[in-house]
Amino acid sequence: MERDCRSPNVSPTPVSNPSSRPVVLKFGGTSVRDAKAIRRLCEIVSDQSLPTVLVVSALAGVTDTLVDLGQRAADGGQREFTEQVETVHRRHIELAEQVVSGAARDALVAVIDEQCRELEILLHAVGVLRELSPRSADAIAALGELLSSRLVAGALSTAGVPARWVDAQTLLVTDDSHDRARPIMDVTTDRVRDTVRPLLEAGQVPVIGGYVGATEDGVTTTLGRGGSDYSAAVFGSILDAHELQIWTDVDGMLTADPRVVSEARLVPRLSFAEASELAYFGAKVLHPATIQPAVERNIPVRILNARHPERLGTTITAEGGDGSAVTALACKRGLTVIEITSARMLMAHGFLKRLFEVFDRLETPVDVVTTSEVNVSVTIDNPCHLPELVAELSTFANVSTEPDMALLCVVGEGLQADPRLFPRVVGMLDDIACRMVSQSASRRNLTFVLRETDLPRAMKRLHDQCFATLHPATL
């Protein structure tokens, strides 16, 4: 049941310009991890001049804990999951006592108590059956966002912001593909317009848990890890938002993974296409699916640091950035290369269809594909079905695998504009063994597959040379 978490001691002040296009703010787990972070969030929301919709992730680490709880219960670890439930319960109660006051705090504590009891009952049922169904797994994982969004709504009300909690399960309607559900947009659009727009017009700030939805029959679903970004983008698209702001714990998109390249620097502006490439090929700041709803409505996306809200951040628009030849580098580790060879059948009618039907049946996405006269090579980042893949592919081809590989992707509109860049970038890795090299037809990315142990050296070299020599002014 929906609850109004406003403190009775606070007189709501309507948000200015209620008829304006709203701004959608999404806060990640590290931005709601503790009382200090939540108070910073309240200050950021208070400073907004446009009608505001808030989407929040679970507290940092909570979703991982909940996923682990489900598996422990299925494995029969009752004592362990009981202790973990109490840890989750206590963390939320302590936060509620720190950031929410008055009757709203008492109501919130009661809700936390009730939902954690329901979680324990569900886990006991999983333990009895010794089976964690996809439906049960989603019901368990969804609790993090449902609790954090209530906490944030209560904290905002205590801080004087007229916040109203909205249950994401009543708002985001999805199909029944548990753990990777997709919104049913026409139904979701009606519900968002019927529920969220009236709150905005009344000067309130709707607070919604990300990542979580429900089927039309009310069965809880989740959008997959990182799905809070997608939730925010869907709401922003439906509301024709002025802007989508993603608040995290970094300054924005960087020119490289700072764990690999310490000299990585901020990318102030980039295009939707570049951001999609970077997100897909390993940039952790942005969930790959986030971009598409924003692209469709041409809604700018800003990535901002909740710890340092005064910093510029990264702005993503259709037009893109400053004209640099290379925008950024991205990488993925833990890949496996699968090499499929068949001199008899390769390029014969139906061969590629048959090959990729195997990956489709086993629900294994492919990152990079290269082909030759007698060979198809692909990379996968999830090896859980690798034995089955090899077994099925081996019925009509010779198959070999190579684990512990990595992907290094160079992204930039300049690769499309200047054909000289391709050979220059490839030449920078002339002494590093590249297992595969691929460039898309859009010529917006250049991708190398290499041994994981070679990734740091390759990435540092590309970063040093690309950002020192490949700016248009030096070409």
N, C-alpha and C positions, 0 to 999 in steps of 0.2 A: 504494500500500500504506500502511496506517495505521501511524504511528510513535508511540511513546511518547516525548514530548519532555522527560520529567522528568530533572533533573540527578541523577546517581548520588550526589552529595554531600548531597542533601536528603532527609530522612525525611518522607514525607507525613504530614500531620495531617488526620484526617477532618474534614469540615465538620460543624458542630454541627447537631443536630436533623435527621438524614438522612431521617426519616419525614415531615417537614414539607413543605408545598407549597413548591416552589422559587420563586426569583425569577429572572427572565430579564433579563440586562443586554445591551443592544446598544450598541456603541461605533461612532460614525461615523468617517469618514476623517480628520477633523481631530483626533480623539482618539487616533489611532495614527500620526500623521504623522512623529514622530521619537522618539528615545530618551527624551527628557524626558516626552513625552506617554504613552509606553508604561509608563514607571515610575509615572506618576500612575494609570494604569489598574490597575496591579498593587496599588497602595495601596487603591484603591476596592474592588477585588475582595476583598482581604484583610480589609477591614472588614465584609464581609457576614456576617450572623449566620444566614442561612438557606441551604439548599442552593442552589447557583448554577449557572446555565447562561449561557455567554457567547457572543454572536454579534457578529462584527466585520466591518466594511467593509474594503475595500482601503485602503492608505495614501493619504493625500490626494493627488489628482491622478493616481494610477496608472491608474484605469479610463479616464479621458480619454485618457491616453497610449496605452493598449492599443487603444482604439477607433481612434485615429488611426493606429496601427501597421498595423492590418488594412487600412485604406483606402489607406495609402501603398504597402503591398505589392501590392494590387490594381492600383494605378496605375503599378506598375513601379519604385518608388523604393527599390531594394535597399540602396543605400548609406545612405539616411536611416533605414530601419527597422533596419538592423544597428547603427547608432550608438545608436538609441533603446533597443533591446533591451539593449545593454550598460549604458546609463544605469539602466534598471530593475533589471538584475542587480546592478550595483554598489551601488545604494541599499539593496537588501534585504540584501546581504552585509554592508555597513557596519553596518546596524542589528543584524543577528544578532551581530556581534562586540561590539557595545556592551551588549546586553541579555541575552544568553544565555551561559552559561559551561560549561566542561568538555566531556564527550563529547557532550552534547546539542547544543552549538554546532557541533561538527564534523559531526554527523549532519544538522543543519539546513542548514549550508552546502552539503553534498553534495546535499540535496534541491533547494535553490535553483538550484544549478548545473545539475542534471538538468532541472528544469522550464523554465528559460530556454533550454536547448539545444532542448528539444522545441518551445518557442515559436518559435524561429528556424527550425526545420525546417518547422513549419506555415506560417509566413509565406513561406518560399521556395516552398512548394507553391502558396499563393495567388498569389504573383508569377508563377509559371510559367503558371498558368491564366488570370491577369489577371481573376480573378473571386472576390469575397468572398461566399460563400454564407452564409445565416443560421446554419447549423450551425457553420461555421468561425468566424464572428464571435463566437458565444457561447463557443466553446472558447478563443478569444483573450482575450475580456473577463473570463472567469471566473478567469483566473490571479491577478488582484489579490487577491481574497478568499482563494483557496487558499493563497497565500504569506503574507498578513498573519495569517491564523488560525494557521498554523504558528509564525510569529514570536512571536505573543502567547502561545501555549501554552508555548513554550520560555522566554519571559521570566517568566511566572508560576511555572513550575517553579523557575527560578533564584531567584526571590523567596521561595520556600518554600511556594507554593500548589500543592497536588496537582492539576495541570492535565493534561488528556488531550485531544489533538487528535482531532476526529472529522471525517471527510471528508463535506462537505455533499452531495457527489454520490451517496453511498450512503444518505443520510438523507432528503432532500427529493425525493420522486418527483413528476414533473410530466408534463403533456402535452408534445407536440412543437412547441408554438408558440414558436419561438425568439425571444428578446429580450422576450417578454411571456408566458412560460410560467406556467401556473397549477397549483398542487399538486393531485395526486390524493390526496385526504385519507385515504381508508381505508388505502391502501398506506403513505402517509407516517406515519400514526398507528401502524401496526404496527411500522414500523422505528424510530420515535422511542422507543416503549415498550420495544422489544427492546434498543436500543443505549444510549439516554441514561439511562433509569431505573436500570439496574444500576450505571452509573457514579456516579450521585447516591447510591445506597444504599451504595456503597463509599466514599463521602466524597470523590469526585473532582469536579473542575470541568470539564465538557465545554466545549471551545472549538470553535466552528463558524463557518465563513465564511458570511456572509449573501449574498443575491442569487443564489446558485448552487444548482442542482439538477441532476437528470438524469432522462431518461425511464426507463421500466421496462427498456429494453434497454441502459441505461448511457450514452446519448448526453448530453453536457453541455448544459444549458440555463441561461438566466438569466431572472430575473423582471422585468426592466426596470429603468431607473434609479430609485434609491431603494428597490429591492427588499429591501435588508437589513432595513429596518424590518418589511417584510411577513414575511420569514423568521422574525424574532424573534417576531412575533405568532402565527404558525402554531405554532411550538414551544411558546410560552406557552399557547396554547389546548389543545393536545394534552396538555400536562403539568398542566393546571389550575393555572397559576402563581398565586402569591400576588400578584404584581405584575410588570408589564413596565416596565423602566426604559430610557429612550432617552437615552444620554449623548452630548452634542454640544458645540458651542463657544459656545452662547448660554444665557442663564439660563432659558429656557422659551418658552412662547407669549407674545408681546407684543401690546399693543393695536393696533399698526400696524407696518408695515415701518419699522425704524429708519433705513433709508437715505433714506426719504421724510419721516418724522416723527421728529425728534430727541428729542421728548418722550415717545415711546412707552414704556409701562411694563409690568411683568410682569402677566400674568393668573394669579393663584395657583391658581384652580380653574375648570373649565368642564365642560360635559357632553359625552358622546360625540357627540351630534348636532351641537353647536356646533363641536367639534374637526373633525368630518368636513367640515362646510361650509367652515371656514377652510382646511383642507388642500386641499380640491378647488379652492377659488377662489384659491389662490396662496400660502398660508402655507408657507414653505419648510422649517420645522422638522420637519414631519411628512409622511410619504408617505401619500397619501389611502387606499390600501388597508390601511394598518396597522390602522386602527381596527376594521374589521369582525370579525376573529377575536376581538378583545378584547371587543367589544360582545356577541357571541354567548355568551361565557362570563362576562360581567360582570367582567372582569379590569381593575383600575385600571392606568392608564398614567401614568407620571411622566416628564417631560422635565427633564433635569438638565444642569448645566454641568460638564464634566469638568475644566475649569481651576479651577473654584471649587466643589468638591463640597459645601462647607458651606452653599451657598445653597439657598433653599427650592425653587426650580423650579416647574413647573406640574403639577398633578394633574388627570387626566381620569377622570371617573367617570360612571355613569349619571345620578346625581342632579344634577350640575352645580355651579354656582358660588355667588356671594354675593348673587344677586338683582339685579345691575345690569341696567338696561334694555338696554344695548348691551354686549356682551362684548368685541368686537374688530372691526377692519377688516382686509380682505385685498385684494390687488390682483394683477392679471395684466397684463403688457404684451405688445406684439407681436401683438395680435389682428387679425383681418380680419372685417369685417361683410359678410355675403352677404345681399342683399335679393332675394327671389323674388316676382314679381308675376304674377298671371294672373286677370284678371277673369272669364274664361270658365270656368276649371276650379277655382279656389280654393274650398275647402269642398265641392266635389263629391265623391261617394263614391270613395274610393281615392286621392284626390290626395295627402294627407299621407303615406300609405304609399309612394306612388311617389316622392315627394320624398326621404323619409329613406332609402329603399332605395339611392339614389345615394350618400349619405354612407356607408352601410354597405358597399357594394361597394368604395368607394375607401378604406375603413378610416380615415375622418376623423371623430374625435369632435367633438361640438358642445357648447359651454359653455352658452350662453344662447339661448333661443328666445322670440320674441314673435310674435303673430299678430293680424291684423285681418281685415276683410271681404275684402280683395283682396290681402293681403300677408303673407308669412312672412319674418321676419328672423332670422338665426342668426349666432353668432360661432364662429370656429374659431381655434385657436392654432398649428396646423401647416399652413402653406400649400403644402406640397410637392405636393399633388394639386389645387391650386386651378384650374389651366387645365382639367383633366379634369372637375372639378366643374361649372365654368361651362359647358363644352361640353355635358355631359349634361343639366343642368338647363335649358339654353336650348332643348332640343328640345320642351319643353312649357310654358315660362314665360319671361318677361322677367327677366333677371338683371343685377344690378349689384354691384360690390364696393367696399369702402372699407378700405384698409389703415391701419396705424399707429394702431390703436385700443387702448384699455385697458379693463379691467373693474375696478370698485370695488365691493366687497361689504361690507355692514354686517350683522353677525351678532349675534344675541342672543335669548334666550328672551323678553325683554321685548317684542319685536316681535309675538310671538304673544299675549302677555297683555294688551297695551294698544293698542287701535286708534288712539289719538291719536298714536302714534309715527310711523306711516307718513307722514302729511302734514307733520309737523314735520321729519323727516329730508329729505324731498324738498324742502321749502322752503329748507333750508340751501344748496341748490345752484341757487337760482332764477336766477342770472346766468351759469351754466355750461351750455353746450349738451350735453345728454345725448341720445345717439343712440338708446338703448334703456333702458327701466326694467322690471324684472321682480321679482315677489315670488312665492315658491313657495307652494303650498297650505298647507304647514306654518307659513307666516308666521314662519319663523325667520331668514330672510335677505332682504335688500333689495339688489338688484343694479343698478348703473348701468353703461352702456357709453358711453364718452366718448372724445374725442381723447386720445391719449397725452400730448400737450403740456399738457393741462389736468389730468392726474392729480395731480401734486404739490400744486397749489393746492386741488383738490377734497378730497384726502385730509387735508391739514392742517386745512382748515376743518371737515370732519366730525369729526376727532379732537378739535379744540379744543372744539367745541360739544357733541358727544355726551358726552364724559367730564367736561365741566364742568357740564352742565345736565340730562342725561338719567338721572342716578341716581334710583332710586325716591324717595329722600328729598326730591327737589326737585320732583317732579311734582305 
